[in-house]
Amino acid sequence: MGEERTAEIEGFSILDHYGKELDPVETQAFYQDLNLLQILDKLAAKWGKEVKRFFKYLPDTPEAEAYRRAVYADIKKEEVYSALLAYTQNLAAVSEMRAERAKVSGTMQRAVWRIREMERYCSAYETLNRDLSKAELSSDGMREFASILKDILESGGYLAMQEQTRKLIAEIRKLRFVLTYDKDRISVALGEIDGEGAYEEMLRKEDGSKNGRLQNPFRADPYVNALENACLEILEKKNPGFFNELKLTAENAGEYERPVLKRFEQEIVFYLSFYGLQRDMESEGYHFSTPETSDDKRMEAKGLYDMALALTAINEKRKVIPNNFYYEDGDRFFVLTGPNQGGKTTFARSLGQLVYFSRIGLDVPALSANVPFFHGIQTHFSVEESIETGRGKLKEELVRLAPMMEDEQKGSFVIINELFTTAASYDATIMGKKVLGHFIGLDCMGIYVTHLKELADEHEGIVSMRAMLNDEGIQTFEIRRGAAEDKPCAENQVNKYRLTYEQLKERL
């Protein structure tokens, strides 16, 4: 294998087509605001907390986003998904063997665990190679990995390791020694014993005599007792060839795992964990789709829902209400008004989740969607006064808002929820309009949830949306285009609980 190909192999990443190292990053505010942490915790409960860090890297370019999306399309193919699940299970067994090896004190037993570990490692990748060679792979990422894996498995170093470990495993499995004791004398020698059986049955008595025999301890409990360890030490002195080869192979193995394969093992869980959760939710009637992308600012979705809320709803045996929306050419911001608890914040979160999951190259929680590439996601949800700093709520809001409005946030998707609530309505309206104008000037798109209907007035780039009520004034949790209304926000609650004057008079 040439140096150029070796460098190409070692620089491969299934998450990034440039092969960049994904350095640790801080958790941005939008993860909390959009309830994404709840979703990541759900994934971590099954796949381990390490999986969460891969969901904190947003691809830098539309090409990088498309690279992931193509890989995910391959992952969703049943034969590929099944092969990769089996592969992760095999490697989990390797990790368990490594952990057991760390507990063993005897040099010989550590060597045996090491050889077993290497054999299972080889088997995991050989099985994956065979399965992937039968699958129809379409993405550049998965096709390149399949090619890399084939090259590694056919390399001289790998073939030598494979041959040596299999040879030693075969000899370990055939190994027998006989322990004969008679009165106060014990003798140990390599030997053959007829038949097989559990270790508890290996100590035998023949014809009522006091003679007994032990079989190969490597085939029984992974830990040897003091007697077995003493027997092995004696056998090693009498038959040094095999035992020395065993220890030398284990010692010389070093870090036998190829870095590129180790990186793939870690990164592929990003796709597998999410697709497993997606399948579970689809079985409960929730839809996912692969978003389409375009170079313009066209953005729309049908059947969009809040994924975090849906996970809670599944546990509580209830359903969430999906919504449809679209930004027409020239639309930049939704200004969403309506009654309290009418679904405004939930809709805003669902928009943010739509952009986020599209942005990291996965399917989105909607029947269909078109999502342009955004350079970032910025969120500002209502905050409380800071006890630590002594700042009031308005000051806290402005402190958090300031970095969102810097020039480098150009082209972001922005979600603002109930800003300037402690300011007078007149002041809040003026500040809100300036904020909207600033973000539109930065070529951002987004949504502004507010009770200030004046912000929803017709303006270039501004679209008025409202949370709907039914004929009885009860929330429907549907969000539609429409002019803001002057209905008091408490009116729907009065109607919902039959607390109008006429209703109370009738009841009393």
Beta strands, then each sheet from edge to edge (+ up, - down):
strand 1: 177-182
strand 2: 185-190
strand 3: 299-304
strand 4: 323-327
strand 5: 333-337
strand 6: 368-370
strand 7: 377-381
strand 8: 413-417
strand 9: 445-449
strand 10: 462-469
strand 11: 475-481
sheet 1: 1+ 2-
sheet 2: 4+ 3- 6+
sheet 3: 7+ 8+ 9+ 5+ 10+ 11-
end
